[in-house]
Amino acid sequence: MTFYSCFDQQGKEIARCQTHQEIEALRRMGRPIAEVREMRNEEAVVCSLTSSPSDFNEDV
């Protein structure tokens, strides 16, 4: 499974997503996503073991 980290213009990680649809939904909601990076396998494994990437999103 592929996970993505979303960053703002200052380089701060603001969300983790599983699909491009989730990323686009955040953009439509007004999140300032300036860059999206595919997570490395080691990062994605930790993310999938601990929780859903959406748990990391700060707009909740």
C-alpha positions, -999 to 999 in steps of 0.1 A, spaced: 0 0 0 13 35 -9 10 64 15 17 101 8 29 129 30 15 164 22 35 195 30 27 232 31 49 260 16 71 261 46 79 224 44 57 214 74 40 181 71 2 188 73 -14 155 63 -9 118 54 -31 103 27 -35 69 11 -50 80 -22 -47 109 -46 -85 114 -41 -79 121 -4 -52 146 -14 -76 164 -38 -103 164 -12 -80 182 12 -71 207 -15 -108 214 -22 -113 219 16 -87 247 14 -56 229 28 -24 246 16 -8 216 1 23 227 -18 41 194 -22 31 157 -20 57 130 -15 53 93 -16 64 78 17 93 54 19 84 18 27 97 21 62 75 52 69 44 36 53 48 4 74 48 24 106 18 44 94 -2 13 85 7 -4 118 -2 25 141 -33 40 125 -50 53 94 -32 82 76 -63 102 81 -58 102 118 -28 124 112 -48 151 94 -49 182 115 -83 195 104 -102 172 128 
